[in-house]
Amino acid sequence: MNPGIYAATTVRILRQLRTDHRTVVMITLVPSLLMILLYFMYQNVPPGPDGRSLFDRIAIVMLGILPFVVMFLVTSIAMQRERVSGTLERILATPLAKLDLLAGYASAFSSAAVVQAGLACAVAFGLLGVAAAGPVAWVLVIAILVAVLGVSLGLLCSAFARTEFQAVQFMPVLVIPQFLLCGLLVAREDLPDWLRWISNVLPLSYAVEALQEVASRQGTTGPMLRNLVVVVGFIAVALALGAATLRRRTQ
Amino acid sequence: MNAPSNSLAVDVHDLRVRRGSHLALDEVSLQVTRGSITGLLGPSGCGKTTLMRSIVGGQIVESGTVTVLGLPAGAVELRRRVGYVTQSASVYPDLTVTDNVAYFASLYGRPRSTVHETIEAVGLGSHSRTRADALSGGQLGRVSLACALVGDPDLLVLDEPTVGLDPVLRVELWEHFRSLSRRGVTVLVSSHVMDEADRCDDLLLLRDGRLVAQLTPRELRERTGEEVLEDAFLRLIRTRTGARS
């Protein structure tokens, strides 16, 4: 890896992102607006037996899921474009290392994710009165990690999409099942065995478990940290597999 | 041609490339002298791009050797020394001319000061702050060229760089290639129009994945007795195919 090339790549991707005003606005605002939508959806729903409102329980988990979805989409399409426009083949013929490129994409979009998650957390905890038993800072950290996870999976999936249409189709294939099985709609221990096994190999399950820990327990807990380590592991594997899909020599 | 190997920019020996079931290049051997302008000529689909990609190191080859600046094609050290401009302009459409060229300057580890002069050299000084997707096709091609030139390569490989350019720009571009070659840069340039062949020091004539001949424009005229290079190329092919059947 070369720090100069990595930095230049990150700046280049951020510049490209900045020229697309609509995407910038959507990345920044959409999760926050969806949080507000959720708030009003659950306004008239009575609190559960433990005294916590349903919105509280869902909101914290959604703070992790929304950045995942948005970042996955943005990254898979951006990288797919780079692959088909000929620029990928071209920059791979320069001294650029594959890791420079992947780390550049991950850094650029993750910094967008920091802004996005920061704003969504501010809206949720400041404006909408969401309460977590554990430190709010951890919610922010997890939200950012999940966004990075979305970036790394998006980079990997872009290799399997020939067109932007196909890239978008990975969303129902890879993102929605993770959402359904992550433990938000049905607690993971209540899933049939075979579905729980599938849920066990999906990264979002671990991120959601970590968020549920922060929501319900005080302080920094061991299970939360364990879950985060698993998420980081998934990120590393997805980036490594993504690097393997970048070929300097092709047919 | 038995030039000593250190005077060769490119040395291809018995190259064979298969793309799918189709043999894209077969038994291709050729030499490109350092500091020369070599034209790679032949009809569309004859294997020019495949040959260029093999030289740049982006093509999986079946057999044969490709040596570039004394190293095997695709070697890590060559990525800094070989510039490649693809046929369709591969630049970032959503960035300005300056941002595009500056990014490639950083990839090649070149100082920021080279960006401006390179943009001037391709005649885009007045468009430096224009987004690439707002440029015409010819201008876009020159941005793509600038992105390779900014790396100050020892070998510049250009795939049909003059397609779609008006005659004045074409002449200017060829003058630029000549000035590069005077500085010792080797320029390998492909074209499917023969009228550009006269501007080259050496010609590689390719047809159906095979090298028909490697010679200078003068030799081509002498060998065929034709004054117009287009006719000379045709005659060469006819005598070849006639001899084979």
Interface residues (C-beta under 8 A of the other chain):
Chain A: N2 G4 I5 A7 A8 T9 R12 R15 Q16 T19 D20 S85 G86 T87 E89 R90 I91 L92 A93 T94 P95 L96 R248 R249 T250 Q251
Chain B: R19 G20 V56 G57 G58 Q59 I60 G74 V76 R79 R80 V82 Y84 T86 S88 S90 V91 Y92 P93 D94 L95 D99 Y103 F104 S106 L107 Y108 G109 R131 C147 G151
